[in-house]
Amino acid sequence: MFDYSARPELLKGRVILVTGAGRGIGAAAAKTYAAHGATVLLLGKTEANLAQVYDEIEAAGHPQPVVIPFNLETALPHQYDELAAMIEKEFGHLDGLLHNASIIGPRTPIEQLSGENFMRVMHVNVNAMFMLTSTLLPLLKLSQDASVVFTSSSVGRKGRAYWGAYGVSKFATEGLMQTLADELEDVAAVRANSVNPGGTRTSMRAQAYPGENPMERPAPEEIMPVYLYLMGPDSAGVNGQAFDAQ
């Protein structure tokens, strides 16, 4: 596991947006960021899941989060602009962006992968991530210390058979991270890095490995050290790097 111990108020006063915040790693990250003082913007497509995370954060006495129902698969360009305008109006800036939301798609040989399925995975995992990043970048640049964290995968660092669109989308994620990091180097107080969570006890993992005993994998809460490190001031100056949570 990534070796890092965060002080209790590491993220005090920071505004952080987490995509896919309704369950799994996204929900764990949102609650962990809130527990360390951040105001968390919970973005996801299932409002009931977001509301549950909201209630847990509020019940714990942490800064009041914000629920943002937003479907990355269907969102139009003007909706991204409206999201940025809302954040600017309410908070004036953004200190962190965790790209966690993604879909796995069919695990099948390339030859048998339909164009429709390929494009759906790429749209959610790459196109929407690009739109969110480019639209929110001006707000991140208004922060004195901002961080963009991209969620990668081992299959996005070395190609593996039958991972199809998902694997390709994670190679694209690494490419977007590296390109953004190089553009930001020495010109803005914004850094960009990626995290490979590794096998974690989530519904996506169960979908990919239905025969696996989920209890053999760590819970999302157990892999949070690297997420805290990259979102807080201790990683200032760390840019363009690929991290492993485990």
C-alpha positions as YAML, in Angstrom:
chain: A
units: angstrom
residues:
- id: 1
  name: MET
  ca: [0.00, 0.00, 0.00]
- id: 2
  name: PHE
  ca: [1.19, 3.55, -0.73]
- id: 3
  name: ASP
  ca: [2.98, 4.80, 2.38]
- id: 4
  name: TYR
  ca: [1.54, 8.14, 3.49]
- id: 5
  name: SER
  ca: [-0.10, 9.42, 6.65]
- id: 6
  name: ALA
  ca: [-2.23, 12.54, 6.28]
- id: 7
  name: ARG
  ca: [-2.67, 15.07, 9.06]
- id: 8
  name: PRO
  ca: [-6.31, 15.59, 10.13]
- id: 9
  name: GLU
  ca: [-6.80, 19.02, 8.51]
- id: 10
  name: LEU
  ca: [-4.77, 18.32, 5.36]
- id: 11
  name: LEU
  ca: [-7.51, 19.59, 3.02]
- id: 12
  name: LYS
  ca: [-9.12, 22.24, 5.21]
- id: 13
  name: GLY
  ca: [-10.70, 25.01, 3.13]
- id: 14
  name: ARG
  ca: [-10.25, 23.19, -0.19]
- id: 15
  name: VAL
  ca: [-12.99, 22.64, -2.74]
- id: 16
  name: ILE
  ca: [-12.67, 19.28, -4.50]
- id: 17
  name: LEU
  ca: [-14.85, 17.73, -7.20]
- id: 18
  name: VAL
  ca: [-15.05, 13.94, -7.36]
- id: 19
  name: THR
  ca: [-16.64, 12.16, -10.32]
- id: 20
  name: GLY
  ca: [-18.38, 8.85, -9.78]
- id: 21
  name: ALA
  ca: [-18.80, 9.88, -6.15]
- id: 22
  name: GLY
  ca: [-21.87, 7.75, -5.48]
- id: 23
  name: ARG
  ca: [-20.15, 4.44, -4.77]
- id: 24
  name: GLY
  ca: [-16.91, 2.50, -4.70]
- id: 25
  name: ILE
  ca: [-13.60, 4.36, -4.82]
- id: 26
  name: GLY
  ca: [-15.31, 7.66, -5.64]
- id: 27
  name: ALA
  ca: [-17.53, 7.51, -2.54]
- id: 28
  name: ALA
  ca: [-14.57, 6.51, -0.37]
- id: 29
  name: ALA
  ca: [-12.46, 9.36, -1.73]
- id: 30
  name: ALA
  ca: [-15.26, 11.89, -1.24]
- id: 31
  name: LYS
  ca: [-15.78, 10.86, 2.38]
- id: 32
  name: THR
  ca: [-12.03, 10.76, 3.04]
- id: 33
  name: TYR
  ca: [-11.51, 14.23, 1.56]
- id: 34
  name: ALA
  ca: [-14.40, 15.59, 3.62]
- id: 35
  name: ALA
  ca: [-12.98, 13.97, 6.77]
- id: 36
  name: HIS
  ca: [-9.77, 15.91, 6.16]
- id: 37
  name: GLY
  ca: [-11.55, 19.26, 5.87]
- id: 38
  name: ALA
  ca: [-12.52, 19.62, 2.20]
- id: 39
  name: THR
  ca: [-15.81, 20.80, 0.78]
- id: 40
  name: VAL
  ca: [-16.55, 17.99, -1.67]
- id: 41
  name: LEU
  ca: [-18.63, 18.32, -4.83]
- id: 42
  name: LEU
  ca: [-20.25, 14.93, -5.39]
- id: 43
  name: LEU
  ca: [-20.72, 14.37, -9.12]
- id: 44
  name: GLY
  ca: [-22.44, 11.27, -10.50]
- id: 45
  name: LYS
  ca: [-25.39, 10.01, -12.48]
- id: 46
  name: THR
  ca: [-27.40, 8.30, -9.69]
- id: 47
  name: GLU
  ca: [-28.76, 10.92, -7.32]
- id: 48
  name: ALA
  ca: [-29.83, 8.40, -4.68]
- id: 49
  name: ASN
  ca: [-26.26, 7.14, -4.32]
- id: 50
  name: LEU
  ca: [-24.91, 10.69, -4.11]
- id: 51
  name: ALA
  ca: [-27.52, 11.55, -1.48]
- id: 52
  name: GLN
  ca: [-26.39, 8.63, 0.67]
- id: 53
  name: VAL
  ca: [-22.76, 9.81, 0.53]
- id: 54
  name: TYR
  ca: [-23.96, 13.34, 1.31]
- id: 55
  name: ASP
  ca: [-25.86, 12.12, 4.37]
- id: 56
  name: GLU
  ca: [-22.85, 10.15, 5.65]
- id: 57
  name: ILE
  ca: [-20.55, 13.17, 5.31]
- id: 58
  name: GLU
  ca: [-23.04, 15.50, 7.01]
- id: 59
  name: ALA
  ca: [-23.76, 13.01, 9.81]
- id: 60
  name: ALA
  ca: [-20.02, 12.81, 10.51]
- id: 61
  name: GLY
  ca: [-19.93, 16.58, 11.03]
- id: 62
  name: HIS
  ca: [-17.64, 17.32, 8.10]
- id: 63
  name: PRO
  ca: [-17.99, 20.34, 5.75]
- id: 64
  name: GLN
  ca: [-21.32, 20.28, 3.93]
- id: 65
  name: PRO
  ca: [-20.87, 18.68, 0.50]
- id: 66
  name: VAL
  ca: [-22.74, 19.48, -2.71]
- id: 67
  name: VAL
  ca: [-24.65, 16.92, -4.78]
- id: 68
  name: ILE
  ca: [-24.28, 17.35, -8.56]
- id: 69
  name: PRO
  ca: [-26.35, 14.90, -10.64]
- id: 70
  name: PHE
  ca: [-24.48, 14.71, -13.95]
- id: 71
  name: ASN
  ca: [-24.49, 11.97, -16.58]
- id: 72
  name: LEU
  ca: [-21.12, 11.87, -18.35]
- id: 73
  name: GLU
  ca: [-22.52, 9.63, -21.06]
- id: 74
  name: THR
  ca: [-25.21, 12.05, -22.20]
- id: 75
  name: ALA
  ca: [-23.97, 15.50, -21.09]
- id: 76
  name: LEU
  ca: [-23.83, 18.18, -23.79]
- id: 77
  name: PRO
  ca: [-21.15, 20.91, -24.02]
- id: 78
  name: HIS
  ca: [-23.40, 23.60, -22.56]
- id: 79
  name: GLN
  ca: [-23.97, 21.47, -19.46]
- id: 80
  name: TYR
  ca: [-20.23, 21.45, -18.74]
- id: 81
  name: ASP
  ca: [-20.25, 25.24, -19.08]
- id: 82
  name: GLU
  ca: [-23.21, 25.48, -16.70]
- id: 83
  name: LEU
  ca: [-21.39, 23.26, -14.19]
- id: 84
  name: ALA
  ca: [-18.31, 25.51, -14.28]
- id: 85
  name: ALA
  ca: [-20.48, 28.62, -13.91]
- id: 86
  name: MET
  ca: [-22.22, 27.12, -10.86]
- id: 87
  name: ILE
  ca: [-18.91, 26.26, -9.18]
- id: 88
  name: GLU
  ca: [-17.51, 29.72, -9.91]
- id: 89
  name: LYS
  ca: [-20.61, 31.41, -8.52]
- id: 90
  name: GLU
  ca: [-20.70, 29.31, -5.34]
- id: 91
  name: PHE
  ca: [-16.99, 28.94, -4.60]
- id: 92
  name: GLY
  ca: [-15.00, 31.22, -6.90]
- id: 93
  name: HIS
  ca: [-12.41, 28.56, -7.70]
- id: 94
  name: LEU
  ca: [-11.64, 24.83, -7.56]
- id: 95
  name: ASP
  ca: [-8.73, 23.22, -5.68]
- id: 96
  name: GLY
  ca: [-9.01, 19.64, -6.81]
- id: 97
  name: LEU
  ca: [-10.53, 17.36, -9.44]
- id: 98
  name: LEU
  ca: [-10.57, 13.58, -9.06]
- id: 99
  name: HIS
  ca: [-11.46, 11.80, -12.29]
- id: 100
  name: ASN
  ca: [-12.83, 8.55, -10.89]
- id: 101
  name: ALA
  ca: [-15.92, 7.76, -12.98]
- id: 102
  name: SER
  ca: [-15.54, 5.22, -15.77]
- id: 103
  name: ILE
  ca: [-17.27, 2.21, -17.30]
- id: 104
  name: ILE
  ca: [-15.67, -1.12, -18.13]
- id: 105
  name: GLY
  ca: [-17.57, -2.22, -21.23]
- id: 106
  name: PRO
  ca: [-17.43, -5.74, -22.64]
- id: 107
  name: ARG
  ca: [-14.29, -7.78, -21.94]
- id: 108
  name: THR
  ca: [-13.91, -9.39, -25.34]
- id: 109
  name: PRO
  ca: [-11.38, -9.78, -28.15]
- id: 110
  name: ILE
  ca: [-10.96, -6.68, -30.32]
- id: 111
  name: GLU
  ca: [-12.30, -8.65, -33.27]
- id: 112
  name: GLN
  ca: [-15.60, -9.19, -31.45]
- id: 113
  name: LEU
  ca: [-15.92, -5.73, -29.91]
- id: 114
  name: SER
  ca: [-18.68, -3.71, -31.52]
- id: 115
  name: GLY
  ca: [-18.03, -0.16, -32.62]
- id: 116
  name: GLU
  ca: [-20.96, 0.98, -30.52]
- id: 117
  name: ASN
  ca: [-19.52, -0.51, -27.33]
- id: 118
  name: PHE
  ca: [-16.04, 0.81, -28.09]
- id: 119
  name: MET
  ca: [-17.28, 4.34, -28.66]
- id: 120
  name: ARG
  ca: [-19.49, 4.29, -25.55]
- id: 121
  name: VAL
  ca: [-16.56, 3.38, -23.29]
- id: 122
  name: MET
  ca: [-14.28, 5.91, -24.94]
- id: 123
  name: HIS
  ca: [-16.91, 8.64, -24.63]
- id: 124
  name: VAL
  ca: [-17.42, 8.17, -20.89]
- id: 125
  name: ASN
  ca: [-13.82, 7.37, -19.98]
- id: 126
  name: VAL
  ca: [-12.01, 9.79, -22.30]
- id: 127
  name: ASN
  ca: [-14.20, 12.35, -24.06]
- id: 128
  name: ALA
  ca: [-16.20, 13.33, -20.98]
- id: 129
  name: MET
  ca: [-13.02, 13.42, -18.89]
- id: 130
  name: PHE
  ca: [-11.45, 15.78, -21.42]
- id: 131
  name: MET
  ca: [-14.54, 18.01, -21.45]
- id: 132
  name: LEU
  ca: [-14.60, 18.22, -17.66]
- id: 133
  name: THR
  ca: [-10.88, 18.94, -17.46]
- id: 134
  name: SER
  ca: [-10.79, 21.62, -20.13]
- id: 135
  name: THR
  ca: [-13.94, 23.34, -18.83]
- id: 136
  name: LEU
  ca: [-12.84, 23.38, -15.18]
- id: 137
  name: LEU
  ca: [-9.17, 24.22, -15.80]
- id: 138
  name: PRO
  ca: [-9.73, 28.02, -15.55]
- id: 139
  name: LEU
  ca: [-11.25, 27.51, -12.08]
- id: 140
  name: LEU
  ca: [-8.35, 25.26, -11.04]
- id: 141
  name: LYS
  ca: [-5.89, 27.95, -12.16]
- id: 142
  name: LEU
  ca: [-7.57, 30.37, -9.73]
- id: 143
  name: SER
  ca: [-6.42, 28.16, -6.84]
- id: 144
  name: GLN
  ca: [-3.08, 28.74, -5.15]
- id: 145
  name: ASP
  ca: [-2.43, 24.98, -5.15]
- id: 146
  name: ALA
  ca: [-4.61, 22.76, -7.33]
- id: 147
  name: SER
  ca: [-4.44, 19.08, -8.25]
- id: 148
  name: VAL
  ca: [-6.02, 16.99, -11.00]
- id: 149
  name: VAL
  ca: [-5.92, 13.25, -10.34]
- id: 150
  name: PHE
  ca: [-6.66, 10.84, -13.18]
- id: 151
  name: THR
  ca: [-7.70, 7.25, -12.45]
- id: 152
  name: SER
  ca: [-5.70, 4.83, -14.55]
- id: 153
  name: SER
  ca: [-5.23, 1.05, -14.53]
- id: 154
  name: SER
  ca: [-2.52, -1.53, -15.00]
- id: 155
  name: VAL
  ca: [-4.15, -2.34, -18.36]
- id: 156
  name: GLY
  ca: [-3.62, 1.30, -19.34]
- id: 157
  name: ARG
  ca: [0.10, 1.04, -18.78]
- id: 158
  name: LYS
  ca: [0.69, -2.31, -20.52]
- id: 159
  name: GLY
  ca: [-1.80, -3.68, -23.00]
- id: 160
  name: ARG
  ca: [-3.57, -6.88, -22.01]
- id: 161
  name: ALA
  ca: [-5.76, -9.19, -24.07]
- id: 162
  name: TYR
  ca: [-9.55, -8.90, -23.79]
- id: 163
  name: TRP
  ca: [-9.53, -5.55, -22.01]
- id: 164
  name: GLY
  ca: [-10.63, -3.88, -25.23]
- id: 165
  name: ALA
  ca: [-12.05, -0.40, -25.00]
- id: 166
  name: TYR
  ca: [-11.41, -0.06, -21.27]
- id: 167
  name: GLY
  ca: [-7.69, -0.70, -21.65]
- id: 168
  name: VAL
  ca: [-7.43, 1.65, -24.61]
- id: 169
  name: SER
  ca: [-9.33, 4.32, -22.67]
- id: 170
  name: LYS
  ca: [-6.86, 4.08, -19.79]
- id: 171
  name: PHE
  ca: [-3.90, 4.47, -22.17]
- id: 172
  name: ALA
  ca: [-5.67, 7.63, -23.35]
- id: 173
  name: THR
  ca: [-6.11, 8.69, -19.72]
- id: 174
  name: GLU
  ca: [-2.36, 8.44, -19.16]
- id: 175
  name: GLY
  ca: [-1.76, 10.40, -22.36]
- id: 176
  name: LEU
  ca: [-4.14, 13.18, -21.38]
- id: 177
  name: MET
  ca: [-2.55, 13.37, -17.93]
- id: 178
  name: GLN
  ca: [0.98, 13.58, -19.34]
- id: 179
  name: THR
  ca: [0.01, 16.18, -21.95]
- id: 180
  name: LEU
  ca: [-1.78, 18.35, -19.40]
- id: 181
  name: ALA
  ca: [1.05, 18.02, -16.89]
- id: 182
  name: ASP
  ca: [3.61, 19.13, -19.47]
- id: 183
  name: GLU
  ca: [1.48, 22.13, -20.44]
- id: 184
  name: LEU
  ca: [1.05, 23.15, -16.78]
- id: 185
  name: GLU
  ca: [4.71, 22.73, -15.79]
- id: 186
  name: ASP
  ca: [6.10, 26.06, -14.50]
- id: 187
  name: VAL
  ca: [3.12, 28.04, -15.85]
- id: 188
  name: ALA
  ca: [0.33, 27.33, -13.33]
- id: 189
  name: ALA
  ca: [-0.12, 26.19, -9.73]
- id: 190
  name: VAL
  ca: [-1.95, 23.12, -11.02]
- id: 191
  name: ARG
  ca: [-0.47, 19.63, -11.14]
- id: 192
  name: ALA
  ca: [-1.72, 16.51, -12.89]
- id: 193
  name: ASN
  ca: [-0.94, 12.91, -11.97]
- id: 194
  name: SER
  ca: [-2.51, 9.47, -12.34]
- id: 195
  name: VAL
  ca: [-3.34, 6.68, -9.91]
- id: 196
  name: ASN
  ca: [-3.72, 2.98, -10.63]
- id: 197
  name: PRO
  ca: [-5.99, 1.78, -7.79]
- id: 198
  name: GLY
  ca: [-5.12, -1.88, -8.30]
- id: 199
  name: GLY
  ca: [-7.58, -4.67, -7.58]
- id: 200
  name: THR
  ca: [-10.10, -3.21, -5.13]
- id: 201
  name: ARG
  ca: [-13.37, -4.46, -3.67]
- id: 202
  name: THR
  ca: [-15.77, -2.63, -5.99]
- id: 203
  name: SER
  ca: [-18.69, -3.51, -8.24]
- id: 204
  name: MET
  ca: [-16.51, -2.84, -11.31]
- id: 205
  name: ARG
  ca: [-13.94, -5.35, -10.05]
- id: 206
  name: ALA
  ca: [-16.72, -7.89, -9.52]
- id: 207
  name: GLN
  ca: [-17.93, -7.27, -13.07]
- id: 208
  name: ALA
  ca: [-14.45, -7.84, -14.47]
- id: 209
  name: TYR
  ca: [-13.66, -10.87, -12.29]
- id: 210
  name: PRO
  ca: [-16.98, -12.54, -11.39]
- id: 211
  name: GLY
  ca: [-15.28, -15.68, -10.07]
- id: 212
  name: GLU
  ca: [-13.00, -13.84, -7.65]
- id: 213
  name: ASN
  ca: [-13.60, -13.72, -3.92]
- id: 214
  name: PRO
  ca: [-14.03, -9.97, -3.31]
- id: 215
  name: MET
  ca: [-12.83, -10.29, 0.28]
- id: 216
  name: GLU
  ca: [-9.35, -11.06, -1.06]
- id: 217
  name: ARG
  ca: [-9.13, -7.47, -2.26]
- id: 218
  name: PRO
  ca: [-8.77, -4.32, -0.12]
- id: 219
  name: ALA
  ca: [-11.81, -2.13, 0.45]
- id: 220
  name: PRO
  ca: [-11.75, 1.30, -1.25]
- id: 221
  name: GLU
  ca: [-11.13, 2.98, 2.10]
- id: 222
  name: GLU
  ca: [-7.84, 1.08, 2.45]
- id: 223
  name: ILE
  ca: [-6.26, 2.58, -0.68]
- id: 224
  name: MET
  ca: [-6.91, 6.22, 0.19]
- id: 225
  name: PRO
  ca: [-3.37, 7.28, 1.25]
- id: 226
  name: VAL
  ca: [-2.22, 8.05, -2.31]
- id: 227
  name: TYR
  ca: [-5.47, 9.90, -3.05]
- id: 228
  name: LEU
  ca: [-4.90, 12.11, -0.02]
- id: 229
  name: TYR
  ca: [-1.25, 12.68, -0.86]
- id: 230
  name: LEU
  ca: [-1.94, 13.79, -4.42]
- id: 231
  name: MET
  ca: [-4.85, 16.05, -3.48]
- id: 232
  name: GLY
  ca: [-3.07, 17.84, -0.64]
- id: 233
  name: PRO
  ca: [-0.21, 20.33, -0.37]
- id: 234
  name: ASP
  ca: [2.40, 17.66, 0.41]
- id: 235
  name: SER
  ca: [2.46, 16.74, -3.30]
- id: 236
  name: ALA
  ca: [3.02, 20.32, -4.50]
- id: 237
  name: GLY
  ca: [5.53, 20.18, -7.33]
- id: 238
  name: VAL
  ca: [4.77, 16.53, -8.12]
- id: 239
  name: ASN
  ca: [3.54, 16.61, -11.71]
- id: 240
  name: GLY
  ca: [3.14, 14.18, -14.58]
- id: 241
  name: GLN
  ca: [3.73, 11.08, -12.47]
- id: 242
  name: ALA
  ca: [1.99, 7.68, -12.52]
- id: 243
  name: PHE
  ca: [1.28, 6.31, -9.04]
- id: 244
  name: ASP
  ca: [0.09, 2.94, -7.74]
- id: 245
  name: ALA
  ca: [-2.30, 2.87, -4.78]
- id: 246
  name: GLN
  ca: [-1.13, -0.61, -3.82]
...
